[in-house]
C-alpha cells in the first residue's frame, strides 16, 4: 500500500540582499558550492553556500 505524503509550500529561511541595478542592466546573483582542500590535494564538499552579488560582495551561508 502506498502511503499518502503531503508536501508543504516552501518558505524563506534567509533573504538575500537585493543587487544593484546599473546602467548596463539589472544586477545579478552568482551562487556556488564551497569545497575545502587538504594538504594531500583531496577536495571535500562543505555544507556552506557562497553567493556573490554584483561581483562586489560575497556572502557565505551555512546550509546544514
PQR file of N, CA, C, O and H, with PARSE charges and radii, in Angstrom:
ATOM      1  N   UNK A   1       0.825  -1.169   0.000 -0.4000 1.5000
ATOM      2  CA  UNK A   1       0.000   0.000   0.000 -0.0000 2.0000
ATOM      3  C   UNK A   1       0.881   1.248   0.000  0.5500 1.7000
ATOM      4  O   UNK A   1       1.873   1.330   0.724 -0.5500 1.4000
ATOM      5  N   UNK A   2       0.506   2.181  -0.801 -0.4000 1.5000
ATOM      6  CA  UNK A   2       1.230   3.445  -0.865 -0.0000 2.0000
ATOM      7  C   UNK A   2       0.747   4.371   0.250  0.5500 1.7000
ATOM      8  O   UNK A   2      -0.449   4.468   0.523 -0.5500 1.4000
ATOM      9  H   UNK A   2      -0.299   2.115  -1.389  0.4000 1.0000
ATOM     10  N   UNK A   3       1.684   5.034   0.875 -0.4000 1.5000
ATOM     11  CA  UNK A   3       1.315   5.996   1.913 -0.0000 2.0000
ATOM     12  C   UNK A   3       1.088   7.364   1.284  0.5500 1.7000
ATOM     13  O   UNK A   3       1.684   7.694   0.259 -0.5500 1.4000
ATOM     14  H   UNK A   3       2.656   4.955   0.653  0.4000 1.0000
ATOM     15  N   UNK A   4       0.230   8.145   1.900 -0.4000 1.5000
ATOM     16  CA  UNK A   4      -0.041   9.485   1.394 -0.0000 2.0000
ATOM     17  C   UNK A   4       0.938  10.465   2.027  0.5500 1.7000
ATOM     18  O   UNK A   4       0.969  10.627   3.246 -0.5500 1.4000
ATOM     19  H   UNK A   4      -0.254   7.876   2.733  0.4000 1.0000
ATOM     20  N   UNK A   5       1.728  11.107   1.197 -0.4000 1.5000
ATOM     21  CA  UNK A   5       2.653  12.126   1.664 -0.0000 2.0000
ATOM     22  C   UNK A   5       2.172  13.479   1.180  0.5500 1.7000
ATOM     23  O   UNK A   5       1.706  13.622   0.050 -0.5500 1.4000
ATOM     24  H   UNK A   5       1.703  10.976   0.206  0.4000 1.0000
ATOM     25  N   UNK A   6       2.290  14.451   2.034 -0.4000 1.5000
ATOM     26  CA  UNK A   6       1.873  15.795   1.662 -0.0000 2.0000
ATOM     27  C   UNK A   6       3.095  16.702   1.700  0.5500 1.7000
ATOM     28  O   UNK A   6       3.805  16.748   2.705 -0.5500 1.4000
ATOM     29  H   UNK A   6       2.669  14.335   2.952  0.4000 1.0000
ATOM     30  N   UNK A   7       3.339  17.416   0.621 -0.4000 1.5000
ATOM     31  CA  UNK A   7       4.456  18.347   0.546 -0.0000 2.0000
ATOM     32  C   UNK A   7       3.923  19.745   0.817  0.5500 1.7000
ATOM     33  O   UNK A   7       3.007  20.219   0.145 -0.5500 1.4000
ATOM     34  H   UNK A   7       2.761  17.378  -0.195  0.4000 1.0000
ATOM     35  N   UNK A   8       4.504  20.384   1.797 -0.4000 1.5000
ATOM     36  CA  UNK A   8       4.075  21.727   2.160 -0.0000 2.0000
ATOM     37  C   UNK A   8       4.733  22.766   1.268  0.5500 1.7000
ATOM     38  O   UNK A   8       5.738  22.486   0.615 -0.5500 1.4000
ATOM     39  H   UNK A   8       5.248  19.998   2.342  0.4000 1.0000
ATOM     40  N   UNK A   9       4.174  23.946   1.242 -0.4000 1.5000
ATOM     41  CA  UNK A   9       4.734  25.043   0.446 -0.0000 2.0000
ATOM     42  C   UNK A   9       6.093  25.460   1.023  0.5500 1.7000
ATOM     43  O   UNK A   9       6.270  25.461   2.241 -0.5500 1.4000
ATOM     44  H   UNK A   9       3.357  24.173   1.773  0.4000 1.0000
ATOM     45  N   UNK A  10       7.054  25.813   0.160 -0.4000 1.5000
ATOM     46  CA  UNK A  10       8.365  26.242   0.664 -0.0000 2.0000
ATOM     47  C   UNK A  10       8.258  27.590   1.370  0.5500 1.7000
ATOM     48  O   UNK A  10       7.325  28.357   1.132 -0.5500 1.4000
ATOM     49  H   UNK A  10       6.911  25.812  -0.830  0.4000 1.0000
ATOM     50  N   UNK A  11       9.221  27.864   2.234 -0.4000 1.5000
ATOM     51  CA  UNK A  11       9.256  29.144   2.930 -0.0000 2.0000
ATOM     52  C   UNK A  11      10.691  29.660   2.955  0.5500 1.7000
ATOM     53  O   UNK A  11      11.640  28.892   2.795 -0.5500 1.4000
ATOM     54  H   UNK A  11       9.979  27.241   2.426  0.4000 1.0000
ATOM     55  N   UNK A  12      10.837  30.946   3.152 -0.4000 1.5000
ATOM     56  CA  UNK A  12      12.137  31.608   3.093 -0.0000 2.0000
ATOM     57  C   UNK A  12      12.876  31.408   4.407  0.5500 1.7000
ATOM     58  O   UNK A  12      12.351  31.722   5.475 -0.5500 1.4000
ATOM     59  H   UNK A  12      10.066  31.570   3.281  0.4000 1.0000
ATOM     60  N   UNK A  13      14.101  30.884   4.327 -0.4000 1.5000
ATOM     61  CA  UNK A  13      14.951  30.754   5.500 -0.0000 2.0000
ATOM     62  C   UNK A  13      15.828  31.984   5.684  0.5500 1.7000
ATOM     63  O   UNK A  13      16.026  32.455   6.804 -0.5500 1.4000
ATOM     64  H   UNK A  13      14.528  30.630   3.459  0.4000 1.0000
ATOM     65  N   UNK A  14      16.346  32.496   4.584 -0.4000 1.5000
ATOM     66  CA  UNK A  14      17.222  33.659   4.618 -0.0000 2.0000
ATOM     67  C   UNK A  14      17.012  34.463   3.343  0.5500 1.7000
ATOM     68  O   UNK A  14      17.117  33.914   2.246 -0.5500 1.4000
ATOM     69  H   UNK A  14      16.184  32.114   3.675  0.4000 1.0000
ATOM     70  N   UNK A  15      16.721  35.736   3.464 -0.4000 1.5000
ATOM     71  CA  UNK A  15      16.540  36.597   2.295 -0.0000 2.0000
ATOM     72  C   UNK A  15      17.898  37.177   1.884  0.5500 1.7000
ATOM     73  O   UNK A  15      18.654  37.656   2.728 -0.5500 1.4000
ATOM     74  H   UNK A  15      16.635  36.182   4.354  0.4000 1.0000
ATOM     75  N   UNK A  16      18.196  37.132   0.602 -0.4000 1.5000
ATOM     76  CA  UNK A  16      19.441  37.695   0.096 -0.0000 2.0000
ATOM     77  C   UNK A  16      19.284  39.199  -0.103  0.5500 1.7000
ATOM     78  O   UNK A  16      18.193  39.677  -0.414 -0.5500 1.4000
ATOM     79  H   UNK A  16      17.581  36.743  -0.085  0.4000 1.0000
ATOM     80  N   UNK A  17      20.374  39.944   0.076 -0.4000 1.5000
ATOM     81  CA  UNK A  17      20.300  41.373  -0.220 -0.0000 2.0000
ATOM     82  C   UNK A  17      19.982  41.596  -1.697  0.5500 1.7000
ATOM     83  O   UNK A  17      20.321  40.764  -2.538 -0.5500 1.4000
ATOM     84  H   UNK A  17      21.261  39.556   0.328  0.4000 1.0000
ATOM     85  N   UNK A  18      19.338  42.708  -2.012 -0.4000 1.5000
ATOM     86  CA  UNK A  18      18.974  42.997  -3.393 -0.0000 2.0000
ATOM     87  C   UNK A  18      20.197  43.487  -4.162  0.5500 1.7000
ATOM     88  O   UNK A  18      20.965  44.294  -3.639 -0.5500 1.4000
ATOM     89  H   UNK A  18      19.063  43.384  -1.329  0.4000 1.0000
ATOM     90  N   UNK A  19      20.393  43.012  -5.397 -0.4000 1.5000
ATOM     91  CA  UNK A  19      21.513  43.509  -6.200 -0.0000 2.0000
ATOM     92  C   UNK A  19      21.230  44.931  -6.678  0.5500 1.7000
ATOM     93  O   UNK A  19      20.080  45.363  -6.755 -0.5500 1.4000
ATOM     94  H   UNK A  19      19.769  42.356  -5.822  0.4000 1.0000
ATOM     95  N   UNK A  20      22.297  45.638  -6.994 -0.4000 1.5000
ATOM     96  CA  UNK A  20      22.162  46.990  -7.521 -0.0000 2.0000
ATOM     97  C   UNK A  20      21.879  46.931  -9.012  0.5500 1.7000
ATOM     98  O   UNK A  20      22.449  46.103  -9.722 -0.5500 1.4000
ATOM     99  H   UNK A  20      23.231  45.288  -6.932  0.4000 1.0000
ATOM    100  N   UNK A  21      21.012  47.794  -9.482 -0.4000 1.5000
ATOM    101  CA  UNK A  21      20.749  47.881 -10.920 -0.0000 2.0000
ATOM    102  C   UNK A  21      21.648  48.958 -11.497  0.5500 1.7000
ATOM    103  O   UNK A  21      21.620  50.107 -11.055 -0.5500 1.4000
ATOM    104  H   UNK A  21      20.549  48.466  -8.905  0.4000 1.0000
ATOM    105  N   UNK A  22      22.444  48.584 -12.483 -0.4000 1.5000
ATOM    106  CA  UNK A  22      23.375  49.528 -13.087 -0.0000 2.0000
ATOM    107  C   UNK A  22      22.899  49.975 -14.456  0.5500 1.7000
ATOM    108  O   UNK A  22      21.838  49.549 -14.913 -0.5500 1.4000
ATOM    109  H   UNK A  22      22.468  47.652 -12.842  0.4000 1.0000
ATOM    110  N   UNK A  23      23.669  50.825 -15.112 -0.4000 1.5000
ATOM    111  CA  UNK A  23      23.289  51.311 -16.441 -0.0000 2.0000
ATOM    112  C   UNK A  23      23.321  50.219 -17.509  0.5500 1.7000
ATOM    113  O   UNK A  23      22.676  50.341 -18.550 -0.5500 1.4000
ATOM    114  H   UNK A  23      24.530  51.170 -14.740  0.4000 1.0000
ATOM    115  N   UNK A  24      24.081  49.144 -17.243 -0.4000 1.5000
ATOM    116  CA  UNK A  24      24.179  48.055 -18.224 -0.0000 2.0000
ATOM    117  C   UNK A  24      23.158  46.956 -17.984  0.5500 1.7000
ATOM    118  O   UNK A  24      23.242  45.900 -18.611 -0.5500 1.4000
ATOM    119  H   UNK A  24      24.606  49.045 -16.397  0.4000 1.0000
ATOM    120  N   UNK A  25      22.202  47.171 -17.102 -0.4000 1.5000
ATOM    121  CA  UNK A  25      21.143  46.185 -16.874 -0.0000 2.0000
ATOM    122  C   UNK A  25      20.979  45.880 -15.405  0.5500 1.7000
ATOM    123  O   UNK A  25      21.644  46.472 -14.555 -0.5500 1.4000
ATOM    124  H   UNK A  25      22.133  48.030 -16.593  0.4000 1.0000
ATOM    125  N   UNK A  26      20.080  44.944 -15.112 -0.4000 1.5000
ATOM    126  CA  UNK A  26      19.825  44.602 -13.717 -0.0000 2.0000
ATOM    127  C   UNK A  26      21.008  43.866 -13.093  0.5500 1.7000
ATOM    128  O   UNK A  26      21.788  43.212 -13.785 -0.5500 1.4000
ATOM    129  H   UNK A  26      19.540  44.464 -15.803  0.4000 1.0000
ATOM    130  N   UNK A  27      21.122  43.986 -11.773 -0.4000 1.5000
ATOM    131  CA  UNK A  27      22.169  43.270 -11.056 -0.0000 2.0000
ATOM    132  C   UNK A  27      21.902  41.782 -11.084  0.5500 1.7000
ATOM    133  O   UNK A  27      20.836  41.346 -11.519 -0.5500 1.4000
ATOM    134  H   UNK A  27      20.488  44.517 -11.210  0.4000 1.0000
ATOM    135  N   UNK A  28      22.874  40.989 -10.618 -0.4000 1.5000
ATOM    136  CA  UNK A  28      22.687  39.540 -10.659 -0.0000 2.0000
ATOM    137  C   UNK A  28      23.369  38.852  -9.493  0.5500 1.7000
ATOM    138  O   UNK A  28      24.285  39.388  -8.869 -0.5500 1.4000
ATOM    139  H   UNK A  28      23.740  41.342 -10.264  0.4000 1.0000
ATOM    140  N   UNK A  29      22.895  37.658  -9.222 -0.4000 1.5000
ATOM    141  CA  UNK A  29      23.451  36.782  -8.199 -0.0000 2.0000
ATOM    142  C   UNK A  29      24.241  35.669  -8.873  0.5500 1.7000
ATOM    143  O   UNK A  29      23.888  35.218  -9.963 -0.5500 1.4000
ATOM    144  H   UNK A  29      22.151  37.222  -9.729  0.4000 1.0000
ATOM    145  N   UNK A  30      25.305  35.231  -8.222 -0.4000 1.5000
ATOM    146  CA  UNK A  30      26.035  34.034  -8.648 -0.0000 2.0000
ATOM    147  C   UNK A  30      26.227  33.188  -7.398  0.5500 1.7000
ATOM    148  O   UNK A  30      26.834  33.646  -6.429 -0.5500 1.4000
ATOM    149  H   UNK A  30      25.592  35.597  -7.337  0.4000 1.0000
ATOM    150  N   UNK A  31      25.719  31.960  -7.407 -0.4000 1.5000
ATOM    151  CA  UNK A  31      25.817  31.070  -6.247 -0.0000 2.0000
ATOM    152  C   UNK A  31      26.631  29.830  -6.623  0.5500 1.7000
ATOM    153  O   UNK A  31      26.572  29.359  -7.759 -0.5500 1.4000
ATOM    154  H   UNK A  31      25.226  31.588  -8.194  0.4000 1.0000
ATOM    155  N   UNK A  32      27.387  29.310  -5.658 -0.4000 1.5000
ATOM    156  CA  UNK A  32      28.216  28.129  -5.909 -0.0000 2.0000
ATOM    157  C   UNK A  32      28.433  27.350  -4.623  0.5500 1.7000
ATOM    158  O   UNK A  32      28.282  27.874  -3.520 -0.5500 1.4000
ATOM    159  H   UNK A  32      27.435  29.693  -4.735  0.4000 1.0000
ATOM    160  N   UNK A  33      28.790  26.090  -4.793 -0.4000 1.5000
ATOM    161  CA  UNK A  33      29.134  25.228  -3.670 -0.0000 2.0000
ATOM    162  C   UNK A  33      30.516  25.612  -3.144  0.5500 1.7000
ATOM    163  O   UNK A  33      31.300  26.248  -3.849 -0.5500 1.4000
ATOM    164  H   UNK A  33      28.913  25.664  -5.689  0.4000 1.0000
ATOM    165  N   UNK A  34      30.808  25.225  -1.909 -0.4000 1.5000
ATOM    166  CA  UNK A  34      32.099  25.513  -1.294 -0.0000 2.0000
ATOM    167  C   UNK A  34      32.818  24.193  -1.052  0.5500 1.7000
ATOM    168  O   UNK A  34      32.226  23.242  -0.542 -0.5500 1.4000
ATOM    169  H   UNK A  34      30.172  24.709  -1.336  0.4000 1.0000
ATOM    170  N   UNK A  35      34.099  24.138  -1.420 -0.4000 1.5000
ATOM    171  CA  UNK A  35      34.917  22.945  -1.229 -0.0000 2.0000
ATOM    172  C   UNK A  35      36.114  23.297  -0.361  0.5500 1.7000
ATOM    173  O   UNK A  35      36.680  24.384  -0.476 -0.5500 1.4000
ATOM    174  H   UNK A  35      34.579  24.911  -1.835  0.4000 1.0000
ATOM    175  N   UNK A  36      36.493  22.372   0.508 -0.4000 1.5000
ATOM    176  CA  UNK A  36      37.709  22.506   1.300 -0.0000 2.0000
ATOM    177  C   UNK A  36      38.773  21.616   0.671  0.5500 1.7000
ATOM    178  O   UNK A  36      38.453  20.631   0.005 -0.5500 1.4000
ATOM    179  H   UNK A  36      36.033  21.489   0.602  0.4000 1.0000
ATOM    180  N   UNK A  37      40.046  21.965   0.885 -0.4000 1.5000
ATOM    181  CA  UNK A  37      41.125  21.180   0.297 -0.0000 2.0000
ATOM    182  C   UNK A  37      42.151  20.876   1.372  0.5500 1.7000
ATOM    183  O   UNK A  37      42.579  21.761   2.114 -0.5500 1.4000
ATOM    184  H   UNK A  37      40.306  22.765   1.426  0.4000 1.0000
ATOM    185  N   UNK A  38      42.542  19.603   1.443 -0.4000 1.5000
ATOM    186  CA  UNK A  38      43.529  19.171   2.428 -0.0000 2.0000
ATOM    187  C   UNK A  38      44.929  19.249   1.824  0.5500 1.7000
ATOM    188  O   UNK A  38      45.087  19.525   0.635 -0.5500 1.4000
ATOM    189  H   UNK A  38      42.195  18.884   0.841  0.4000 1.0000
ATOM    190  N   UNK A  39      45.938  19.003   2.652 -0.4000 1.5000
ATOM    191  CA  UNK A  39      47.330  19.061   2.207 -0.0000 2.0000
ATOM    192  C   UNK A  39      47.619  18.069   1.076  0.5500 1.7000
ATOM    193  O   UNK A  39      48.423  18.358   0.190 -0.5500 1.4000
ATOM    194  H   UNK A  39      45.810  18.779   3.618  0.4000 1.0000
ATOM    195  N   UNK A  40      46.967  16.904   1.105 -0.4000 1.5000
ATOM    196  CA  UNK A  40      47.237  15.884   0.095 -0.0000 2.0000
ATOM    197  C   UNK A  40      46.490  16.139  -1.209  0.5500 1.7000
ATOM    198  O   UNK A  40      46.574  15.325  -2.128 -0.5500 1.4000
ATOM    199  H   UNK A  40      46.314  16.670   1.825  0.4000 1.0000
ATOM    200  N   UNK A  41      45.765  17.247  -1.312 -0.4000 1.5000
ATOM    201  CA  UNK A  41      45.097  17.610  -2.561 -0.0000 2.0000
ATOM    202  C   UNK A  41      43.672  17.115  -2.690  0.5500 1.7000
ATOM    203  O   UNK A  41      43.014  17.396  -3.691 -0.5500 1.4000
ATOM    204  H   UNK A  41      45.698  17.908  -0.565  0.4000 1.0000
ATOM    205  N   UNK A  42      43.180  16.384  -1.699 -0.4000 1.5000
ATOM    206  CA  UNK A  42      41.802  15.886  -1.772 -0.0000 2.0000
ATOM    207  C   UNK A  42      40.831  17.009  -1.460  0.5500 1.7000
ATOM    208  O   UNK A  42      41.013  17.762  -0.504 -0.5500 1.4000
ATOM    209  H   UNK A  42      43.715  16.156  -0.885  0.4000 1.0000
ATOM    210  N   UNK A  43      39.791  17.109  -2.285 -0.4000 1.5000
ATOM    211  CA  UNK A  43      38.758  18.113  -2.074 -0.0000 2.0000
ATOM    212  C   UNK A  43      37.583  17.497  -1.341  0.5500 1.7000
ATOM    213  O   UNK A  43      37.233  16.340  -1.572 -0.5500 1.4000
ATOM    214  H   UNK A  43      39.643  16.497  -3.062  0.4000 1.0000
ATOM    215  N   UNK A  44      36.976  18.277  -0.456 -0.4000 1.5000
ATOM    216  CA  UNK A  44      35.831  17.811   0.317 -0.0000 2.0000
ATOM    217  C   UNK A  44      34.738  18.865   0.238  0.5500 1.7000
ATOM    218  O   UNK A  44      34.970  20.041   0.518 -0.5500 1.4000
ATOM    219  H   UNK A  44      37.260  19.217  -0.269  0.4000 1.0000
ATOM    220  N   UNK A  45      33.551  18.431  -0.146 -0.4000 1.5000
ATOM    221  CA  UNK A  45      32.428  19.356  -0.244 -0.0000 2.0000
ATOM    222  C   UNK A  45      32.005  19.778   1.159  0.5500 1.7000
ATOM    223  O   UNK A  45      31.821  18.940   2.042 -0.5500 1.4000
ATOM    224  H   UNK A  45      33.362  17.476  -0.373  0.4000 1.0000
ATOM    225  N   UNK A  46      31.853  21.088   1.354 -0.4000 1.5000
ATOM    226  CA  UNK A  46      31.461  21.625   2.643 -0.0000 2.0000
ATOM    227  C   UNK A  46      29.967  21.916   2.660  0.5500 1.7000
ATOM    228  O   UNK A  46      29.307  21.840   1.624 -0.5500 1.4000
ATOM    229  H   UNK A  46      32.002  21.768   0.636  0.4000 1.0000
ATOM    230  N   UNK A  47      29.437  22.245   3.818 -0.4000 1.5000
ATOM    231  CA  UNK A  47      27.995  22.474   3.941 -0.0000 2.0000
ATOM    232  C   UNK A  47      27.621  23.933   3.714  0.5500 1.7000
ATOM    233  O   UNK A  47      26.476  24.314   3.957 -0.5500 1.4000
ATOM    234  H   UNK A  47      29.974  22.306   4.660  0.4000 1.0000
ATOM    235  N   UNK A  48      28.555  24.755   3.256 -0.4000 1.5000
ATOM    236  CA  UNK A  48      28.254  26.163   3.014 -0.0000 2.0000
ATOM    237  C   UNK A  48      27.876  26.409   1.557  0.5500 1.7000
ATOM    238  O   UNK A  48      28.160  25.605   0.670 -0.5500 1.4000
ATOM    239  H   UNK A  48      29.485  24.445   3.059  0.4000 1.0000
ATOM    240  N   UNK A  49      27.234  27.537   1.349 -0.4000 1.5000
ATOM    241  CA  UNK A  49      26.872  28.012   0.017 -0.0000 2.0000
ATOM    242  C   UNK A  49      27.387  29.439  -0.087  0.5500 1.7000
ATOM    243  O   UNK A  49      27.104  30.260   0.786 -0.5500 1.4000
ATOM    244  H   UNK A  49      27.003  28.190   2.070  0.4000 1.0000
ATOM    245  N   UNK A  50      28.142  29.750  -1.144 -0.4000 1.5000
ATOM    246  CA  UNK A  50      28.643  31.113  -1.319 -0.0000 2.0000
ATOM    247  C   UNK A  50      27.812  31.811  -2.383  0.5500 1.7000
ATOM    248  O   UNK A  50      27.462  31.220  -3.404 -0.5500 1.4000
ATOM    249  H   UNK A  50      28.372  29.083  -1.853  0.4000 1.0000
ATOM    250  N   UNK A  51      27.501  33.072  -2.130 -0.4000 1.5000
ATOM    251  CA  UNK A  51      26.678  33.868  -3.047 -0.0000 2.0000
ATOM    252  C   UNK A  51      27.381  35.191  -3.282  0.5500 1.7000
ATOM    253  O   UNK A  51      27.669  35.923  -2.335 -0.5500 1.4000
ATOM    254  H   UNK A  51      27.785  33.552  -1.300  0.4000 1.0000
ATOM    255  N   UNK A  52      27.660  35.500  -4.546 -0.4000 1.5000
ATOM    256  CA  UNK A  52      28.233  36.796  -4.924 -0.0000 2.0000
ATOM    257  C   UNK A  52      27.114  37.654  -5.496  0.5500 1.7000
ATOM    258  O   UNK A  52      26.299  37.188  -6.292 -0.5500 1.4000
ATOM    259  H   UNK A  52      27.426  34.905  -5.315  0.4000 1.0000
ATOM    260  N   UNK A  53      27.089  38.904  -5.081 -0.4000 1.5000
ATOM    261  CA  UNK A  53      26.057  39.814  -5.547 -0.0000 2.0000
ATOM    262  C   UNK A  53      26.730  40.943  -6.310  0.5500 1.7000
ATOM    263  O   UNK A  53      27.505  41.710  -5.737 -0.5500 1.4000
ATOM    264  H   UNK A  53      27.751  39.283  -4.434  0.4000 1.0000
ATOM    265  N   UNK A  54      26.436  41.048  -7.600 -0.4000 1.5000
ATOM    266  CA  UNK A  54      27.005  42.057  -8.494 -0.0000 2.0000
ATOM    267  C   UNK A  54      28.528  41.984  -8.572  0.5500 1.7000
ATOM    268  O   UNK A  54      29.160  42.953  -8.992 -0.5500 1.4000
ATOM    269  H   UNK A  54      25.807  40.425  -8.065  0.4000 1.0000
ATOM    270  N   UNK A  55      29.127  40.877  -8.185 -0.4000 1.5000
ATOM    271  CA  UNK A  55      30.577  40.763  -8.237 -0.0000 2.0000
ATOM    272  C   UNK A  55      31.279  41.635  -7.216  0.5500 1.7000
ATOM    273  O   UNK A  55      32.498  41.791  -7.287 -0.5500 1.4000
ATOM    274  H   UNK A  55      28.613  40.089  -7.844  0.4000 1.0000
ATOM    275  N   UNK A  56      30.555  42.207  -6.271 -0.4000 1.5000
ATOM    276  CA  UNK A  56      31.132  43.118  -5.289 -0.0000 2.0000
ATOM    277  C   UNK A  56      31.218  42.464  -3.916  0.5500 1.7000
ATOM    278  O   UNK A  56      32.267  42.513  -3.274 -0.5500 1.4000
ATOM    279  H   UNK A  56      29.564  42.080  -6.213  0.4000 1.0000
ATOM    280  N   UNK A  57      30.140  41.860  -3.463 -0.4000 1.5000
ATOM    281  CA  UNK A  57      30.090  41.274  -2.128 -0.0000 2.0000
ATOM    282  C   UNK A  57      29.923  39.765  -2.223  0.5500 1.7000
ATOM    283  O   UNK A  57      29.234  39.262  -3.111 -0.5500 1.4000
ATOM    284  H   UNK A  57      29.288  41.821  -3.985  0.4000 1.0000
ATOM    285  N   UNK A  58      30.557  39.048  -1.307 -0.4000 1.5000
ATOM    286  CA  UNK A  58      30.419  37.599  -1.242 -0.0000 2.0000
ATOM    287  C   UNK A  58      29.887  37.243   0.133  0.5500 1.7000
ATOM    288  O   UNK A  58      30.450  37.648   1.151 -0.5500 1.4000
ATOM    289  H   UNK A  58      31.117  39.456  -0.586  0.4000 1.0000
ATOM    290  N   UNK A  59      28.810  36.491   0.159 -0.4000 1.5000
ATOM    291  CA  UNK A  59      28.198  36.036   1.400 -0.0000 2.0000
ATOM    292  C   UNK A  59      28.339  34.524   1.462  0.5500 1.7000
ATOM    293  O   UNK A  59      28.188  33.839   0.450 -0.5500 1.4000
ATOM    294  H   UNK A  59      28.353  36.162  -0.667  0.4000 1.0000
ATOM    295  N   UNK A  60      28.630  34.003   2.648 -0.4000 1.5000
ATOM    296  CA  UNK A  60      28.741  32.561   2.848 -0.0000 2.0000
ATOM    297  C   UNK A  60      27.651  32.151   3.842  0.5500 1.7000
ATOM    298  O   UNK A  60      27.578  32.682   4.951 -0.5500 1.4000
ATOM    299  H   UNK A  60      28.753  34.559   3.470  0.4000 1.0000
ATOM    300  N   UNK A  61      26.806  31.201   3.431 -0.4000 1.5000
ATOM    301  CA  UNK A  61      25.704  30.729   4.245 -0.0000 2.0000
ATOM    302  C   UNK A  61      25.926  29.272   4.591  0.5500 1.7000
ATOM    303  O   UNK A  61      26.288  28.476   3.725 -0.5500 1.4000
ATOM    304  H   UNK A  61      26.865  30.771   2.531  0.4000 1.0000
ATOM    305  N   UNK A  62      25.712  28.914   5.851 -0.4000 1.5000
ATOM    306  CA  UNK A  62      25.784  27.522   6.278 -0.0000 2.0000
ATOM    307  C   UNK A  62      24.405  26.905   6.057  0.5500 1.7000
ATOM    308  O   UNK A  62      23.431  27.352   6.662 -0.5500 1.4000
ATOM    309  H   UNK A  62      25.418  29.561   6.554  0.4000 1.0000
ATOM    310  N   UNK A  63      24.305  25.901   5.215 -0.4000 1.5000
ATOM    311  CA  UNK A  63      23.021  25.311   4.852 -0.0000 2.0000
ATOM    312  C   UNK A  63      22.784  23.966   5.518  0.5500 1.7000
ATOM    313  O   UNK A  63      21.952  23.180   5.064 -0.5500 1.4000
ATOM    314  H   UNK A  63      25.097  25.538   4.724  0.4000 1.0000
ATOM    315  N   UNK A  64      23.490  23.710   6.558 -0.4000 1.5000
ATOM    316  CA  UNK A  64      23.366  22.459   7.268 -0.0000 2.0000
ATOM    317  C   UNK A  64      22.092  22.376   8.027  0.5500 1.7000
ATOM    318  O   UNK A  64      21.831  21.370   8.688 -0.5500 1.4000
ATOM    319  H   UNK A  64      24.166  24.348   6.926  0.4000 1.0000
TER
END
